[in-house]
Amino acid sequence: MSVRLTGGRHGGRVIATHAPSGVRPTAGKVRQALFNMIGQDLSGWTVLDAFGGTGLLGFEAWSRGADRVTICEKSAAAWRAIEASAQTLGADVEIVRGDVERVLVGRAWDLVLVDPPYAIDPVPWLSKLGPVARRVVALEHETKRELPDRIGDRLVLDRRRAYGTTTLSIYDVPSTAG
């Protein structure tokens, strides 16, 4: 399958993604909407794509000028596909193979992108990822899943937009948090 980056300095570039079975690539209109909600210019930001899948969310952040992008993927097959896409794009991103919890130790990011498989309850993950977020946590989830407006003392729902069966929930980290 081929997909097109939706914005930034590499917007319009087409890459082949080899999504292994069970990986659900984020639709182009949803990726565009996500960065319309967060902002198109990520210069100076650090970004974690916590559930890499195809790596598309991380590549979109890289295209929009993020200073450092880390893409984490547990599946060996998906990790190899992300590596191949990064090489095709010439993307200067860190791609980590393994569980995202291993990546979290002692690090923090301005933006944390969370797009776990829809079968997984994202709230426990948001609780784990909230402490490493400095500005924003963006979650892609199934529209029918109800989520709280606050998660711990660090994440406060700012916006939620539905796109068919997919919803984007943007949680801000208040400057007075933790």
C-alpha positions as CSV (number, residue, x, y, z in Angstrom):
1,M,0.0,0.0,0.0
2,S,1.2,3.5,-0.8
3,V,0.4,6.6,1.3
4,R,1.1,10.2,0.9
5,L,2.5,12.5,3.7
6,T,-0.2,15.1,4.3
7,G,1.9,18.2,5.2
8,G,5.2,19.8,6.1
9,R,8.3,20.1,4.1
10,H,7.8,16.5,2.8
11,G,4.1,16.8,2.3
12,G,2.9,15.0,-0.8
13,R,5.8,12.5,-0.8
14,V,4.5,9.0,-1.4
15,I,5.9,6.0,0.5
16,A,5.1,2.4,0.4
17,T,4.0,1.0,3.7
18,H,4.1,-2.7,4.3
19,A,1.6,-2.9,7.2
20,P,1.7,-6.3,8.7
21,S,-1.5,-8.1,9.4
22,G,-3.5,-6.4,12.2
23,V,-1.8,-3.0,11.7
24,R,-4.3,-0.2,10.9
25,P,-2.7,2.7,9.2
26,T,-4.1,6.1,10.1
27,A,-6.1,7.5,7.2
28,G,-4.8,10.6,5.5
29,K,-7.7,12.8,6.4
30,V,-7.3,11.8,10.1
31,R,-3.6,12.5,10.0
32,Q,-4.2,15.9,8.4
33,A,-6.9,16.6,11.0
34,L,-4.6,15.6,13.9
35,F,-1.9,18.1,12.8
36,N,-4.6,20.8,12.2
37,M,-5.6,20.4,15.8
38,I,-2.0,20.3,17.2
39,G,-0.3,22.6,14.8
40,Q,1.4,22.3,11.5
41,D,4.8,23.6,12.6
42,L,6.5,21.4,15.2
43,S,9.9,23.1,15.0
44,G,11.6,22.8,18.3
45,W,9.4,19.9,19.5
46,T,10.3,16.4,20.4
47,V,7.8,13.7,19.5
48,L,7.2,10.1,20.6
49,D,5.1,7.9,18.3
50,A,4.3,5.3,21.0
51,F,2.7,2.6,18.9
52,G,4.5,3.0,15.5
53,G,2.5,0.6,13.4
54,T,3.5,2.0,10.0
55,G,5.4,5.0,11.5
56,L,3.1,7.4,9.6
57,L,2.3,9.6,12.6
58,G,6.0,9.9,13.4
59,F,6.9,10.6,9.8
60,E,4.2,13.3,9.6
61,A,5.8,15.0,12.7
62,W,9.2,14.7,11.2
63,S,7.9,16.3,7.9
64,R,6.5,19.2,10.0
65,G,9.9,20.0,11.4
66,A,10.0,18.2,14.8
67,D,13.6,18.3,16.2
68,R,13.6,14.7,17.4
69,V,11.1,12.0,16.6
70,T,11.2,8.6,18.3
71,I,9.0,5.8,16.8
72,C,8.5,2.8,19.0
73,E,7.2,-0.5,17.6
74,K,6.9,-3.9,19.3
75,S,6.4,-6.1,16.2
76,A,9.5,-7.1,14.4
77,A,7.8,-7.1,11.0
78,A,6.3,-3.6,11.5
79,W,9.6,-2.4,12.8
80,R,11.4,-3.6,9.6
81,A,8.7,-1.8,7.5
82,I,9.2,1.4,9.4
83,E,13.0,1.2,9.0
84,A,12.5,0.7,5.2
85,S,10.1,3.7,5.0
86,A,12.5,5.9,7.0
87,Q,15.3,4.9,4.6
88,T,13.1,5.7,1.6
89,L,12.2,9.1,3.0
90,G,15.7,9.9,4.3
91,A,14.0,10.6,7.6
92,D,16.2,11.3,10.6
93,V,14.1,9.6,13.2
94,E,14.9,7.2,16.0
95,I,13.2,3.8,15.5
96,V,13.1,1.6,18.6
97,R,12.1,-2.0,18.5
98,G,10.3,-3.2,21.6
99,D,7.7,-2.3,24.2
100,V,7.2,1.5,24.6
101,E,7.6,1.2,28.4
102,R,11.3,0.5,27.8
103,V,11.7,3.8,25.9
104,L,10.0,5.9,28.6
105,V,12.7,5.6,31.3
106,G,14.3,9.0,31.9
107,R,12.9,10.7,28.8
108,A,10.3,13.3,28.0
109,W,8.7,14.5,24.8
110,D,6.7,17.6,23.9
111,L,4.1,15.6,21.9
112,V,3.2,12.0,22.5
113,L,1.2,10.3,19.8
114,V,-0.8,7.3,21.0
115,D,-2.5,5.0,18.5
116,P,-2.8,1.5,20.0
117,P,-4.8,-1.3,18.5
118,Y,-8.5,-0.5,19.0
119,A,-8.9,-3.6,21.1
120,I,-6.6,-2.2,23.8
121,D,-8.1,0.1,26.5
122,P,-6.0,3.3,26.0
123,V,-6.6,4.8,29.5
124,P,-3.8,2.7,31.2
125,W,-1.4,3.7,28.5
126,L,-2.4,7.4,28.8
127,S,-1.6,7.1,32.5
128,K,1.8,5.7,31.7
129,L,2.5,8.2,28.9
130,G,1.2,11.3,30.6
131,P,4.2,11.7,32.9
132,V,6.6,11.9,29.9
133,A,4.5,14.4,28.0
134,R,5.5,18.1,28.3
135,R,2.8,19.7,26.1
136,V,0.3,17.4,24.4
137,V,-0.8,13.8,24.2
138,A,-2.8,13.0,21.0
139,L,-4.8,9.8,21.1
140,E,-6.5,8.0,18.1
141,H,-9.2,5.6,19.2
142,E,-12.4,4.0,18.3
143,T,-15.3,6.4,18.3
144,K,-17.5,4.2,20.5
145,R,-14.9,4.1,23.3
146,E,-15.8,6.5,26.1
147,L,-12.7,8.3,27.7
148,P,-12.4,10.5,30.7
149,D,-11.9,14.3,30.4
150,R,-9.0,14.1,32.9
151,I,-6.4,11.4,33.3
152,G,-4.4,11.8,36.6
153,D,-3.3,15.3,37.3
154,R,-1.3,15.7,34.1
155,L,-3.8,15.2,31.2
156,V,-6.8,17.4,30.5
157,L,-9.0,16.9,27.5
158,D,-8.7,19.9,25.2
159,R,-10.6,18.7,22.1
160,R,-12.2,15.6,20.7
161,R,-13.2,15.1,17.0
162,A,-14.8,12.1,15.4
163,Y,-14.1,10.9,11.8
164,G,-16.4,8.0,11.3
165,T,-15.3,5.1,13.5
166,T,-12.1,7.0,14.4
167,T,-11.9,9.7,17.0
168,L,-9.0,12.0,17.9
169,S,-8.7,13.1,21.5
170,I,-6.2,15.8,22.3
171,Y,-5.0,16.0,25.9
172,D,-3.1,19.0,27.1
173,V,-0.5,19.0,29.9
174,P,-1.2,22.1,32.0
175,S,1.9,24.1,32.8
176,T,1.2,23.7,36.5
177,A,1.0,19.8,36.2
178,G,3.2,17.6,38.3
